[in-house]
Amino acid sequence: MRPSALLRIMTVIFTLMATWFFTHTYFNRTGKTISIQGFLGFSSRTINEKNSRNKCDNSKKCPKDFFAFKITSGTANVVGPSICFEDNILMSGVKNNIGRGLNIALVDGITGVLKEHKFFDMFSGDINTLLTFLKEIPESTLVLVASFDDPGSKLNPEARKLLTALGSAYAESIGFRDSWVFLGAKDIKGKSPFEEFLKNNPEQNKYDGWPEAMRVEGCIPRKMI
């Protein structure tokens, strides 16, 4: 037998003996068995927690009688906004129902059922259609808004007043290429706690000509008034 072949055989035998010794010694001392999950540091509880998810992929689970939502504004003029409500994507680029300007979804504040969704081009001047839309919002309706590209160029004082009445604290300030997300209600009293706004500032913008995208998520009780 060649020396190289003999060396390979001895190496295999040594490896098998070392493996047996380690296994025998470990199990005799600890009385435990090792699973693949345990060896990698995962327990069944950890795996279950990782597999479980909250509605709309929110960071927190909403209690009973609360609606889960997430609104994300568009990123510059490249990635469109997204509006999720009770784990249902109401508006997004994938659904092909968004556009530059203001993207608005109306949801029944009691049942959580989608009533209507529409986008309004605030650069080209879709202001009259927006005014009619805002004036006809029924009572007990949740209003979810996400900006994309330019939400404020053609917003006039009347439109700003109507948005302010829905609970917005920033409607009066929205301008060219600002980032804005908002959830309000037709019959809300006071200002909504669900609003994020970032002004277009060439010296601070994350993208060339646009600020970074805004996002707001949370839990809202049925019929927020």
MOUR-V171767 format. One record per run of one state. SS is the DSSP state (h for helix, s for strand, l for the rest). FROM is the first residue (numbers start at 1). TO is the last residue. Records with the same first field share a line. If there is no record, write none. Layout:
SS: FROM-TO + FROM-TO
This chain:
l: 1-2 + 31-35 + 40-43 + 52-54 + 58-65 + 73-74 + 76-78 + 80-81 + 86-87 + 92-100 + 109-113 + 121-126 + 136-140 + 149-156 + 166-178 + 186-194 + 199-206 + 208-209 + 211-214 + 222-225
h: 3-30 + 36-39 + 44-51 + 55-57 + 127-135 + 157-165
s: 66-72 + 75-75 + 79-79 + 82-85 + 88-91 + 101-108 + 114-120 + 141-148 + 179-185 + 195-198 + 207-207 + 210-210 + 215-221
